[in-house]
Amino acid sequence: TKAIQEYELVKEGDKIAVCISGGKDSMLLAKLMQELKRHGQVPFELVFLVMNPGYNEDNWRIITDNAKLLGIPLTVFESDIFNIVADVEKSPCYLCARMRRGYLYSRAKELGCNKIALGHHFDDVIETTLMGMFYSGKVETMMPKLHSRNFEGMELIRPLYMVKENDIKAWRDYNQLHFIQCACRFTEHCSVCGGEHGSKRDEMKQLIAEFRKTSDLIDMNIFRSVHNVNLNTIIGYHDNEGKYNFLDDYDEK
């Protein structure tokens, strides 16, 4: 609720496609959005959108059984993404993620939605922030909402932006629920979805876990750091207008 209010994620008249992958995060997001619609102050519409990219029968049954248990009415469509990426040797998970996003945007727009909601949470945000610094040499983060570049009038929102993964796990375990993860044959080696031990995201999870042992403020400080950037202490930055270096106007200050 705090994230939705602070980042203005849901507005009156929105029709939002909650994208459900079958994992714990997206299933909880679906339930929370359903409750928000029932009890919130702003009227909006929801579609609980599930793409079947080629799940096996067992995994598909887990998704549908959980939806039934949680009272989530699914809107389902098929794709052949798993077959398409099966023979891709380089970055299959990246390609899979990009294709899934495109399919979801396209289907949501066909259904009259103006937004898609994804289940990225607080830990995803701070892990992404550190990964950018450590492995890409840049300061950036996972944004709470984005305008789509390829689908005009569409927007992506992340309502779980302030929800910590441990709390999602606690909800799952308290209710004795079982969810799928990635469900494709690359799951064991997926550096994008976090399935692989030793992946960059897994390294960030371990690093942040160590930080938490020394201070319960560190993860929140990582989160707040990208909300509190002082441009007077930045060597350089860039935006849609171009690049800036502190030397550009150093003598004028």
GINOR-V308777 format. One record per residue. RES is the residue in one letter. SS is DSSP state (H for helix, E for strand, C for the rest). PHI is phi in whole degrees, 0 to 359 (999 if undefined). Layout:
{{RES;SS;PHI} {RES;SS;PHI}}
This chain:
{{T;C;999} {K;H;297} {A;H;296} {I;H;299} {Q;H;284} {E;H;293} {Y;C;257} {E;C;52} {L;C;277} {V;C;236} {K;C;235} {E;C;303} {G;C;89} {D;C;298} {K;E;239} {I;E;250} {A;E;267} {V;E;278} {C;E;273} {I;E;251} {S;C;266} {G;C;106} {G;C;277} {K;H;298} {D;H;292} {S;H;289} {M;H;290} {L;H;294} {L;H;304} {A;H;301} {K;H;294} {L;H;294} {M;H;293} {Q;H;297} {E;H;292} {L;H;297} {K;H;295} {R;H;290} {H;H;243} {G;C;283} {Q;C;267} {V;C;252} {P;C;284} {F;C;206} {E;E;249} {L;E;229} {V;E;233} {F;E;262} {L;E;263} {V;E;236} {M;E;259} {N;E;262} {P;C;274} {G;C;126} {Y;C;298} {N;C;286} {E;H;300} {D;H;296} {N;H;292} {W;H;296} {R;H;294} {I;H;300} {I;H;298} {T;H;291} {D;H;294} {N;H;295} {A;H;298} {K;H;295} {L;H;298} {L;H;272} {G;C;73} {I;C;255} {P;C;281} {L;E;271} {T;E;251} {V;E;249} {F;E;220} {E;E;257} {S;C;211} {D;C;244} {I;H;300} {F;H;301} {N;H;292} {I;H;296} {V;H;271} {A;C;301} {D;C;258} {V;C;275} {E;C;274} {K;C;261} {S;C;54} {P;H;297} {C;H;291} {Y;H;296} {L;H;297} {C;H;300} {A;H;297} {R;H;296} {M;H;293} {R;H;299} {R;H;300} {G;H;297} {Y;H;299} {L;H;293} {Y;H;303} {S;H;299} {R;H;292} {A;H;298} {K;H;294} {E;H;300} {L;C;275} {G;C;87} {C;C;278} {N;C;249} {K;E;216} {I;E;244} {A;E;247} {L;C;247} {G;C;267} {H;C;291} {H;C;242} {F;H;307} {D;H;294} {D;H;301} {V;H;295} {I;H;286} {E;H;295} {T;H;296} {T;H;299} {L;H;291} {M;H;300} {G;H;297} {M;H;291} {F;H;283} {Y;H;243} {S;H;237} {G;C;65} {K;C;213} {V;C;258} {E;C;203} {T;C;214} {M;C;279} {M;C;281} {P;C;291} {K;E;204} {L;E;214} {H;E;280} {S;C;289} {R;C;278} {N;C;255} {F;C;235} {E;C;301} {G;C;83} {M;C;260} {E;E;222} {L;E;255} {I;E;233} {R;C;233} {P;C;295} {L;C;275} {Y;C;307} {M;C;252} {V;C;266} {K;C;280} {E;H;299} {N;H;299} {D;H;287} {I;H;294} {K;H;297} {A;H;296} {W;H;299} {R;H;300} {D;H;288} {Y;H;300} {N;C;267} {Q;C;53} {L;C;263} {H;C;232} {F;C;235} {I;C;280} {Q;C;257} {C;C;262} {A;C;72} {C;C;249} {R;C;285} {F;C;266} {T;H;308} {E;H;293} {H;H;232} {C;C;264} {S;C;281} {V;C;281} {C;C;276} {G;C;88} {G;C;283} {E;C;272} {H;C;288} {G;C;101} {S;C;291} {K;H;298} {R;H;292} {D;H;295} {E;H;299} {M;H;295} {K;H;301} {Q;H;293} {L;H;297} {I;H;294} {A;H;299} {E;H;293} {F;H;303} {R;H;294} {K;H;291} {T;H;264} {S;C;201} {D;C;271} {L;C;256} {I;H;296} {D;H;296} {M;H;291} {N;H;292} {I;H;299} {F;H;299} {R;H;287} {S;H;301} {V;C;273} {H;C;264} {N;C;224} {V;C;279} {N;C;263} {L;H;295} {N;H;288} {T;H;243} {I;C;251} {I;C;296} {G;E;200} {Y;E;207} {H;E;217} {D;E;215} {N;C;293} {E;C;272} {G;E;138} {K;E;256} {Y;E;227} {N;E;237} {F;H;300} {L;H;287} {D;H;303} {D;C;226} {Y;H;302} {D;H;283} {E;H;273} {K;C;266}}
